[in-house]
Structures are given as C-alpha cells and as structure tokens.
Amino acid sequence: MRVLDVAAFGEIATGLALVILPSFVGQVLLGEALSGAAIPTARVAGIALIALGVACWRSSGLLGMLIYSVAVAVYLALFGLTTSSAGVLLWPAVVIHVVLSILLLRSRSKVRRE
C-alpha cells in the first residue's frame, strides 16, 4: 500500500467524522465542542477532506473536485432549506457549485470518451 493511500484514507476518515460528528471532533481534537456557525463550517471542511482523500487515492483531481462540488452544493442547499440562518451568499454559492458540478461532470465525460 502506498503512503499516499494511507494518508488518503486518513483524510477520508477524518472528513467523515467531521461531517457526522463535528462537535465531537472539535472536542477531541481542539479540546472544545463546536457550536453555532462552526458546525456547518466543519462539515464543509469534512466534505473537502473526503474529496481530497478520494482525489489522492484515485489519482484524479477532477473526481475529487466533482465530489466536493456536488456534496457542498447539496449540503449548503439542505442547510439553507432547513435552518433559519443563512448568509447573503449562501444561495449564490449553491448555484455556483451546481454550475461547477455540471461543468466538471461534462469534463469528466469528455475525458472518458477520449
């Protein structure tokens, strides 16, 4: 097993932990439970770690960026629909990530055909 694979799996595991239990990860890592805006921020960071891990493990930056963009678009949209707290750039960020996801998916399809 490559060292890069070990590091990638570690980042994926940490990312999953941040997505599922962000406050707990804050407590055991930083000594203080996360709350408020730190929770969704930690989840977006977790999504980024998962995408980074997949990109390194699969040697595909395109796949990693596609995973990140789709997951962040979905997460931010769900966050916006289910909470009363949303900043002025939340929905523009969702739209940007949806557009990026479409462009990345088209690019991935084009690469596969070649």
QUIUR-V103124 format. One record per residue. N is the residue number from 1. RES is the residue in one letter. SS is DSSP state (h for helix, s for strand, l for the rest). OMEGA is omega in radians with two decimals (* if undefined). Layout:
n,res,ss,omega
N,RES,SS,OMEGA
N,RES,SS,OMEGA
This chain:
n,res,ss,omega
1,M,l,3.14
2,R,l,3.07
3,V,h,3.11
4,L,h,3.09
5,D,h,3.13
6,V,h,3.12
7,A,h,-3.14
8,A,h,3.13
9,F,h,3.08
10,G,h,3.12
11,E,h,3.10
12,I,h,3.13
13,A,h,3.12
14,T,h,3.11
15,G,h,3.10
16,L,h,3.11
17,A,h,3.12
18,L,h,3.12
19,V,h,-3.03
20,I,h,-3.06
21,L,l,-3.04
22,P,h,-3.12
23,S,h,3.11
24,F,h,3.13
25,V,h,3.07
26,G,h,-3.13
27,Q,h,-3.07
28,V,h,-3.12
29,L,h,-3.04
30,L,h,3.13
31,G,l,3.13
32,E,l,3.13
33,A,l,3.11
34,L,l,3.09
35,S,l,3.09
36,G,l,-3.09
37,A,h,3.12
38,A,h,-3.12
39,I,h,3.12
40,P,h,3.09
41,T,h,3.11
42,A,h,3.13
43,R,h,3.08
44,V,h,3.07
45,A,h,3.09
46,G,h,3.09
47,I,h,3.13
48,A,h,3.12
49,L,h,3.09
50,I,h,-3.13
51,A,h,3.09
52,L,h,3.13
53,G,h,3.12
54,V,h,-3.14
55,A,h,-3.14
56,C,h,-3.11
57,W,h,-3.09
58,R,h,-3.10
59,S,l,-3.11
60,S,l,3.06
61,G,h,3.13
62,L,h,3.12
63,L,h,3.13
64,G,h,3.14
65,M,h,3.09
66,L,h,3.11
67,I,h,-3.13
68,Y,h,-3.05
69,S,h,3.11
70,V,h,-3.08
71,A,h,3.13
72,V,h,3.10
73,A,h,3.13
74,V,h,-3.11
75,Y,h,-3.12
76,L,h,3.09
77,A,h,3.10
78,L,h,3.10
79,F,h,-3.13
80,G,h,-3.12
81,L,h,-3.01
82,T,h,3.12
83,T,l,3.10
84,S,l,-3.14
85,S,l,3.10
86,A,l,3.11
87,G,l,-3.07
88,V,l,-3.12
89,L,l,-3.12
90,L,h,-3.07
91,W,h,3.00
92,P,h,3.10
93,A,h,3.10
94,V,h,-3.13
95,V,h,3.13
96,I,h,-3.13
97,H,h,3.06
98,V,h,3.13
99,V,h,3.09
100,L,h,3.13
101,S,h,3.12
102,I,h,3.14
103,L,h,3.11
104,L,h,3.12
105,L,h,3.10
106,R,h,3.12
107,S,h,3.12
108,R,h,3.12
109,S,h,3.14
110,K,h,3.12
111,V,h,-3.14
112,R,h,-3.12
113,R,h,-3.08
114,E,l,*
